[in-house]
């Protein structure tokens, strides 16, 4: 009734309530006052890690304000954050001091690298280089990323490249001591405590401050027992990132930086790093450090492969690298699929150069599947195509030499043993339907190379003929398996089993196009495989006949040799007596016998 009689009165009645509701809505934060107040709090709590961490986290949680008001941030708050990193000492436990420094570095890593940062880019790069040499492992990794971003976005730091190279050289030179430190019988000595770190040690076991529980950066796994961190100069993870940074720096500063200097400085150091071996029980003593060390060596090998493609003068340092590659394949943890994949890729790059001759001495080791793909079932399923194609390149090169070795000093029994392993491995791959069709065809081509290699051998034996017959049996069995495999490869997928796409395409239409493309690819690969198998059958039959005639040469008849007969065996047979004549038996008549199959 009040609204009907005087509608305006209702508006006036509820006006104070609306004013109260609008007062409860948080007002947007003004950028400059917020940055200035945060800078004052940072200076105020410089020696108070607890409150310093709260202030830094409040800044990090408002990254959208930093990005939208970046010019103001660079001039007001960025210098103060850099000053905190410069004036405070690093912490090697997961306390508030470490978390404050880590969050400052995360702010630097997430902020835009635009033209507004250009005046501060050079001081920031020098600060990161200084911190990299004294920070802990976790913060050192962030420093590496910031250094990379600065070089990528501001390409005028030619004078700052050499300090980074010297840092990496020192890490490689001290890698042996770092390895001993990680796998010492007693725990490695803790890093020196920061100056004035009593407050940090006291606050390490304190609870989270109020209001900071919403940020994941304020929490640790166990506040009551802080974890000791290692220094960045003794970190495998930091060293793992360095080769990639060096390659990036060379691409950016190639005009003022010569590759010869890298080869001369880093070539022996990289080979020495590959020569190091973890202790036999290293995985049981420190599994994390063991895996990190293997990853470091794999990254080092990838760096060597890159230098080997770019500079030929480094090859004088790589003669023993194949032995280290096999050792890495043995030492790589079975579950580290990504690490082993990168190792195989680096090995494939090395096999594309003249260094492949040095790998022929390690062929026996590489033919062992437990060494090549590991013992993990997941690794075997994921890495077998890459591993077998990499080994294919080495064996194809090896079969061009009669003794599977360019030096020609291999034992014939050892050569036949290697050939038997190759035939067994790739005959099994030829019959394996879980491998892609192109890998099956590659296996058939490799067996043809082995057949041609057997033709280069000066000696013939029954064992060689038996090996050829085994290959013929493998080819014929593959034709039989293709008879059952082809309908599956050429069948179209069921359109109803696939869901319709979100772009408005009718159900099954996109699947039909994809299925036709897949069938077209399968048809091409099947044609290639069948053609390869047919050629293989013709080749192996020709070589079987050649080796049969070599071992058992045909006999000589009145007008030439009888097919498949041995004259020595014919002469050794007793002559049958002739039929009786008028005065005794007739002279023995020699009749040509029918050819006897072997």
Secondary structure, 3 states (H helix, E strand, C coil): CHHHHCHHHHHHHHHHHHHHHHHHCCCCCCHHHHHHHHHHHHHHCCCCHHHHHHHHHHHHCCHHHHHHCHHHHHHHCHHHHHHHHHHCCCCCECCHHHHHHHHHHHHHHHCCCCHHHHHHHHHHHHHHHHHHCCCEHHHHHHHHHHHHHHHHHCCCCHHHHHHHHHHHHHHHHCHHHHHHHHCCCCCCCCCCCCCCCHHHHHHCCCCCCCCCCCCHHHCCCCCCCCCECCEHHHCHHHHHHHHHHHHHHHHHCCCCCCHHHHHHHHHHHHHHHHHCCCCCCHHHHCHHHHHHHHHHHHHHHHHHHHHHHHCHHHHHHCCCHHHHHHHHHHHCCCCCHHHHHHHHHHHHHHHCCCCHHHHHHHHHHHCCHHHHCCCCHHHHHHHHHHHHHHHHHHHHHHCCCCCCCCCCCCCHHHHHHHHHHHHHHHHHHHHCCCCCHHHHHHHHHHHHHHHHHHHHCCCCCHHHHHHHHHHHHHHHHHHHHHHHHHHHHCCCCCHHHCCCCCCCCCCCHHHHHHHHHHHHHHHHHHHHHHHHHHHHHHHHHHHHHHHHHHHCCCEEECCEEECCCCHHHHHHCCCCCCCEECCEECCCCCCCCCCCCC
